[in-house]
Amino acid sequence: MENPVTAAVLVIGDELLSGRTKDTNVGHIAETMTSIGVDLREVRFVPDVEEEIVAALNALRKRYSYVFTTGGIGPTHDDITADAVAKAFGVGIDHDPRAVALLKERFTDGELNEARLRMARIPAGAELVVNPISKAPGFWIGNVITMAGVPSIMRAMLDHVVPQLKTGAKVLSETIDAGLKEGDIATELREVQKKHPETTIGSYPYMNEKGFATRVVVRSRDAAKLAAAKADVETMSAEILAALQAKKAAKATP
């Protein structure tokens, strides 16, 4: 594709950078984007610091078709994502009547205090992102889609957003177990990659009962090009394995 649809994820929160909370949202977003033909190109983690959120957001939204943010839209003082997004776009922020109405579906007048009303503060001009779990919405402004950090809520919000995204051709992939160590195939694998410039070929080492081994993953949006590259990887692996076995046999011969 000459103009692929691209995306980045901006993960916001001190608790993620400290290790107290383990992120699971990025993997889910990545899998979802791959399934609809959107290339996830970058992921950044930033603390709950407004100027850092603004700087990262402005950099990412200029480079990619979409930017997904997760975290920082709750009711506490350190939930500053909405303010940072508004500042990045140079727009005002206030309680959005649509968001207030959604919160009233869950909370009584006595429960809907000042803290909870913070979750109804939406940058001017943004569309709401539905939250069927706890009602407090995310929002979408420009190419930035702001979602909750709680995994179950983030996934529900993403489900709402996906049908509205521009998409591209899906990336196809094939995995070949080379039966060899990375060092055994690295030089030849480089040549295979050069021969198939419209595919992406990656090697991934792992351990089995015999020691180190390698899986080679070939990716392409073109099924024929994928098949051709896969065949060359398989041929290359078989030839190297045969040569190593012959060399080993020769050494064992008295």
C-alpha positions, 0 to 999 in steps of 0.5 A: 500500500502506498498510503497505509492507514497508521496509528500510534498509542499514547499510554498515560499514567505514573502507575504504569511507568512505576511498574505498579500497574502492568499495561495490557491495553497496547497488545489488544489495540495492536491485535485489533489494528492488525485485524483491520489493516491499520499499521500500529507504528509507535507506542509511547508511555508518558507520566501524568504531566500535562506538558509531556502529554501535550508534547507527545500528543502533538508529535504523534498526531502529526505523524499518524492517521490515528492516535489512541490515548489510554488512561487519565480520564477518571475523577481524581486530581491526577486525571489530566488527559482531557485538559492536556488534549484540549491544550494540544488542540488549542480548544476550551474544555467544560462539562459537556451536557451529553456527558453529564446526561450519561453520568446521570444514568448511573449516578443519583444527584447525590452521588454525582459530586464534583469529582465524578463530574470531572469525567464529563469535562470534554474538549470543545468540538470533540465527539463522545466515545461510548462507554457501556460499562461505567457510562463515563465517556471517552472522546474523539477530536481530530485524529485523537481518540481518548479512552479509559485505562481500565482494560475492560472499559478501553476494550468496550470503547475501542469496539465502538470506535473501530467501525468508524475508522478508515482501514486498509488491506490486512497484513497476512503472515506465515510462520516457518520453524527454521529448526536452526539457531539465528546465527546459522541463518542470519546471513542467508536470511538477509539475502532472502529479505533483499529478494522480497522487498515488499515483504517483512521478514523477522526472526524470533529465537526460542528455546526447546529441548535441544536448545536455541531454535528460530521461528521466521515470520513472513508478512505481506499484504499480497498473498502471492508475494507472501507465498514466494517469500515463505518458499524461499525461507523454507528452501534456505532453511532446508539447505543450511540444515542439510549442510550443517548435518553433512558437516557434522557427519563428516567430523564423526567419520573416523 
